Amino acid sequence: MTVYHHSQNKMSASTNRRNQVMVGELPNDFLRISGQPTQMMEDERIAQILQAQQQAGVGMMPTNIAGRLSITVVQAKLAKNYGLTKMDPYCRIRLGHTVFETPTACNGAKNPRWNKTVQTYLPNGVDSMYIEIFDERSFTVDDRIAWAHVTIPASALNGDTSDDWYPLSGRQGDEKEGMVNLVMSFTAAADMPASSFTYTTPAFQPVPAMMPMYYPAVQPVVVGVAPGMQPGVQPGMVYPQQMVQQQQQPQQPQGPLYTEQDLQQVKDMFPNMEEEVVKSVFEANRGNKDATINSLLSMNSD
């Protein structure tokens, strides 16, 4: 009787252990370390945006801009060196949909110096940027040391050069992780030279934003002023018919670079691609859907 109960107890214990075994698909967070997946996904998203900018070419002139902003990330004075060895910090700047990174200051520790200057077009309505400082790691995910939300100074937007220190937040607390030195200057769109209004194709060939218009050698002409003719056409002058028609036609407002339907079609083709990345590629290709699809296919194949 004792042997029977002992065997029954062993079978019951074995059955309980089998019932505790997980059967079926594993959850998405199985064996993941808390905190890392979010940073890894964010880094992947930033890398996709950077790659999209490189695929489409640098120096592209988007529409609806206030002007050109120059940012120099000079140096930082951090509160603490995290880790057993000297940190290798680098700085990442996000302005609108544009992302920049400085080179890594090897062994920069608490006082990294970068002196990295970037120039970008400032969209209308954007008046701030987000700055992050990372410690570059060789075998693990880069450690985010500090961050700050920096508002572009009014003095810089008014044409002066701004050279200021901005507080950093981090593990030590809000605005207690140190300071970062930024130099900023701004050129309004109205003050930019005409040669600046160019964009770059994916083949990295500069193309003028406004191409000259040529008329055929033989055209009918109009003498005098027709009824309803626009101001600027003077009586008694001889004008090509095409020029008169152009002056008579009202200026059409410029539409968006791409439609919501185009955006949705491309998103359906690349369901795993972030919407911001798709928009960045669209804007970089000036709304050309075929060129956008080719750029995204090239990104997926890498």
C-alpha positions in Angstrom: 0.0 0.0 0.0 2.9 2.4 0.8 4.6 1.7 -2.5 1.3 2.3 -4.4 0.8 5.7 -2.7 4.5 6.7 -3.3 4.1 5.9 -7.0 0.8 7.8 -7.2 2.4 10.8 -5.6 5.3 10.7 -8.1 2.9 10.5 -11.0 0.9 13.4 -9.6 4.0 15.6 -9.2 5.2 14.7 -12.7 1.7 15.6 -14.1 1.8 19.0 -12.3 5.2 19.8 -13.7 4.0 19.0 -17.3 1.0 21.2 -16.8 3.4 24.1 -15.9 5.2 23.8 -19.3 4.3 26.5 -21.8 2.7 25.1 -24.9 2.3 27.1 -28.1 3.9 30.2 -29.5 6.3 32.1 -27.2 5.4 35.7 -26.3 7.1 38.6 -28.1 9.0 39.6 -24.9 10.4 36.1 -24.2 14.0 36.3 -23.0 14.2 40.0 -23.7 15.9 42.3 -21.2 13.7 45.1 -20.0 14.6 48.6 -21.5 16.7 47.4 -24.4 14.1 46.6 -27.1 12.7 50.1 -27.1 16.2 51.6 -27.6 17.1 49.0 -30.2 13.9 49.7 -32.2 14.4 53.5 -31.9 18.0 53.1 -33.1 16.7 51.0 -36.0 14.2 53.7 -36.9 16.8 56.5 -36.8 19.1 54.4 -38.9 16.4 53.9 -41.5 15.8 57.7 -41.6 19.6 58.3 -42.0 19.7 55.8 -44.8 16.7 57.3 -46.5 18.4 60.7 -46.4 21.6 59.2 -47.9 19.6 57.3 -50.6 17.8 60.4 -51.7 20.9 62.7 -51.6 22.0 65.4 -49.3 21.2 69.1 -49.9 17.7 68.6 -51.2 15.6 71.8 -51.0 12.2 70.9 -49.6 9.1 73.1 -49.9 7.7 75.2 -47.1 10.9 76.2 -45.4 11.7 79.2 -43.3 15.4 79.2 -44.2 18.7 77.4 -43.5 19.9 76.7 -40.0 23.6 76.1 -39.2 24.3 74.1 -36.0 27.7 73.5 -34.5 27.9 71.0 -31.6 31.1 72.2 -29.9 31.5 70.3 -26.7 29.7 69.0 -23.6 30.6 68.9 -19.9 28.9 65.9 -18.4 28.2 65.2 -14.7 29.5 61.7 -14.5 31.5 59.1 -16.4 29.4 55.9 -16.5 31.3 52.6 -16.6 34.7 51.4 -15.6 36.5 52.9 -18.6 36.3 56.4 -20.2 33.2 56.9 -22.2 33.2 57.4 -26.0 30.3 59.9 -26.4 28.6 61.1 -29.6 25.7 63.4 -30.1 22.5 62.9 -32.1 20.3 65.8 -33.2 16.7 65.5 -34.4 15.2 68.5 -36.1 11.8 67.8 -37.7 12.2 64.7 -39.8 16.0 65.2 -40.2 18.6 63.4 -38.0 22.3 64.2 -37.7 25.1 62.5 -35.7 28.5 63.8 -34.7 31.6 61.6 -34.8 32.5 59.7 -31.7 34.8 61.5 -29.2 37.0 58.5 -28.3 37.9 58.6 -24.6 36.0 61.9 -24.3 34.6 60.8 -20.9 33.0 63.8 -19.1 34.4 66.4 -21.5 33.8 65.3 -25.1 34.7 67.8 -27.9 33.1 67.4 -31.4 33.2 70.8 -33.2 30.8 69.3 -35.7 28.9 71.7 -37.9 25.7 70.7 -39.8 23.5 72.8 -42.0 19.8 72.0 -42.7 16.7 73.6 -43.9 14.4 74.7 -41.1 10.7 73.9 -41.9 8.0 76.5 -41.2 6.6 76.0 -37.7 9.6 74.1 -36.3 11.4 76.1 -33.6 13.2 73.5 -31.5 15.4 70.3 -31.7 16.0 67.2 -29.6 19.5 66.4 -28.6 20.8 63.1 -27.2 24.3 62.1 -26.1 25.2 58.4 -26.2 28.2 56.4 -25.0 29.3 54.2 -27.9 29.6 50.5 -26.9 31.4 47.7 -28.8 29.4 44.7 -27.7 26.2 46.1 -26.2 23.6 48.7 -27.2 24.9 52.2 -27.0 24.1 53.8 -23.6 22.1 57.0 -23.7 23.8 59.4 -21.2 21.9 62.7 -21.5 19.3 64.5 -23.5 17.7 67.9 -23.9 14.9 69.7 -25.7 16.5 72.9 -27.1 14.5 75.8 -28.4 16.2 77.7 -31.2 17.1 81.2 -29.8 15.2 84.2 -31.1 18.5 86.0 -31.5 19.6 83.3 -34.0 16.4 83.5 -35.9 16.8 87.3 -36.1 20.2 86.9 -37.9 22.6 86.9 -35.0 25.0 84.1 -34.1 24.0 82.3 -30.9 26.7 80.7 -28.7 25.1 79.2 -25.6 25.3 76.4 -23.1 22.1 74.2 -22.6 21.4 72.0 -19.6 21.2 68.3 -20.0 18.9 65.8 -18.3 19.7 62.2 -17.4 20.1 59.8 -14.5 21.2 62.5 -12.2 17.8 64.3 -12.7 16.3 67.0 -14.9 18.9 69.5 -16.1 21.5 67.9 -13.8 23.5 65.7 -16.2 25.7 68.6 -17.4 25.7 71.1 -20.2 26.2 71.1 -24.0 27.6 74.0 -26.0 25.8 74.8 -29.3 26.5 77.6 -31.8 23.6 78.4 -34.1 23.0 80.8 -37.0 20.1 81.2 -39.4 19.6 82.5 -42.9 16.1 83.3 -43.9 14.8 81.9 -47.2 14.3 85.4 -48.6 18.0 86.1 -48.0 19.3 82.9 -49.5 21.1 83.2 -52.9 19.3 81.7 -55.9 22.0 79.1 -56.3 20.9 77.6 -53.0 17.5 76.6 -54.4 18.7 73.3 -55.8 17.9 69.7 -54.9 19.9 66.5 -55.4 18.6 63.5 -57.2 19.3 60.0 -55.9 22.3 59.9 -58.3 23.7 62.9 -56.3 23.6 65.2 -59.3 22.5 68.8 -58.5 19.5 70.0 -60.5 18.2 73.6 -60.6 14.9 73.9 -59.0 13.6 76.3 -61.7 14.6 75.4 -65.3 14.8 78.1 -68.0 11.9 78.2 -70.5 12.6 78.3 -74.2 10.1 79.3 -76.9 10.0 78.0 -80.5 11.7 80.1 -83.1 8.5 80.8 -85.1 5.4 81.8 -83.2 2.3 83.9 -83.8 2.6 87.3 -82.2 0.1 89.6 -80.5 0.2 93.4 -81.1 -1.5 95.7 -78.7 -3.5 94.8 -75.6 -6.3 92.3 -75.7 -9.3 92.7 -73.5 -8.7 91.3 -70.0 -4.9 91.2 -70.6 -2.9 91.1 -67.4 -0.8 94.1 -66.3 2.7 94.1 -67.6 1.8 93.6 -71.2 2.2 97.1 -72.7 0.3 98.4 -75.7 2.1 98.4 -79.0 4.7 95.8 -78.0 5.1 92.5 -79.7 5.0 89.4 -77.5 5.1 85.6 -78.2 1.6 84.2 -78.0 2.7 81.7 -75.3 4.0 84.5 -73.0 0.7 86.4 -73.3 -1.3 83.2 -72.4 0.9 82.6 -69.4 0.4 86.1 -68.1 -3.3 85.8 -68.6 -3.5 82.5 -66.7 -3.8 82.9 -62.9 -1.0 81.4 -60.7 -2.0 77.9 -59.5 -1.1 77.2 -55.9 1.5 74.5 -55.5 0.0 71.3 -54.2 1.6 68.8 -51.9 4.6 66.7 -53.1 2.5 63.5 -52.8 -1.1 62.5 -52.0 -2.4 60.6 -49.0 -3.4 57.8 -51.5 0.2 57.6 -52.7 1.5 57.4 -49.2 -1.0 54.7 -48.2 -0.1 52.6 -51.3 3.6 52.7 -50.5 2.9 52.0 -46.8 0.9 48.9 -47.9 3.8 47.7 -50.0 6.2 48.1 -47.0 4.1 47.3 -43.9 7.2 47.0 -41.7 8.6 50.4 -42.6 7.9 53.3 -40.2 5.6 56.0 -41.6 8.2 58.7 -40.9 10.8 56.9 -43.0 8.3 56.6 -45.9 7.5 60.3 -45.6 11.2 61.2 -45.5 11.9 59.2 -48.7 8.9 60.7 -50.4 10.1 64.2 -49.6 13.6 63.4 -50.6 12.4 62.2 -54.0 10.1 65.2 -54.3 6.9 63.1 -54.4 8.1 60.7 -57.1 6.4 57.5 -56.1 8.4 55.2 -58.4 11.7 56.7 -57.1 10.4 56.3 -53.5 9.6 52.6 -54.1 13.0 52.0 -55.6 14.8 53.7 -52.6 12.8 51.6 -50.1 13.5 48.4 -52.0 17.2 49.3 -51.9 17.0 49.9 -48.2 15.2 46.5 -47.6 17.8 44.6 -49.7 20.8 46.0 -47.7 
